[in-house]
Amino acid sequence: MSEKIKFTIDGKECFAEKGANLIEAAKENGVYIPTLCHLEGVKPAGSCRICNVKINGRPMTACTTTLIEGMNIENNVEDIQELRKIIIETLFVSGNHYCPACEKSGNCELQALGYRFKMLVPRFPFEFEEKEVDAEAPKIYIDRNRCILCKRCVRSLKTEDGKSIFAVQGRGYKAMINIDHELAMNMTDEEATHAMDTCPVGSILKKERGYYDPIGSRKYDKKPIGSEIEQIVTN
């Protein structure tokens, strides 16, 4: 029989299964913790750092934190929110994110977080570094100018026999996402669409897709990111 434990987020009393992931447990209690690298059911990596919270006064990534009884978590506090905004601005200036022309505009999680955190003009200078676009695969292509190295694709997109379609090449500022072209040759349309949807930005795109939904009806056009979680009512 599962064991429920009690913890608090910003003073709110919450309950979850012992050993649960903090982001998922917060979600079940109607509390949104923003993230760009976390995927439910996939081993967490703590890549984006946007899910930073304070646990018993100490900054930690929520996606890599396992709940224990009595945890006191600070999520919606000024210094944590400012840290998240800094990270979001840094991601914008370190890549080439021209939202009006991007196929993921309105469905992009980075763009949606920019709106949520009221980012107008980044405080940091744009790098405008030119990065390679890999269009060799028949169904998808990678625009590394938009990649935020969240590693979602590396951790979750695999063949039926467990081989990774994507991998990280290099380290530090030279790191980039590469694709196994031999494996990508056999991707179906459904797998290509799934790869595009797994990417939180417009880095992995299905060829010949373009814009399926008009402006105004895309995922984050009417409802801010996280609003579906915050609408959960717990008793």
Secondary structure, DSSP 4 states (H G I P E B T S, - for coil): ---EEEEEETTEEEEEETT-BHHHHHHHTT-----SS--TTS-----S-TTEEEETTEEEEGGGPBP-TT-EEE-S-HHHHHHHHHHHHHHHHHTT--GGG-TTTTT-HHHHHHHHTT--S-SS--------EE--SSSEEEETTS-----HHHHH-B-TTS-BSEEEESSGGG-EEEE-HHHHTT--HHHHHHHHHHSSSSSEEETT---SS-TTSSTTTSS-TTHHHHT----
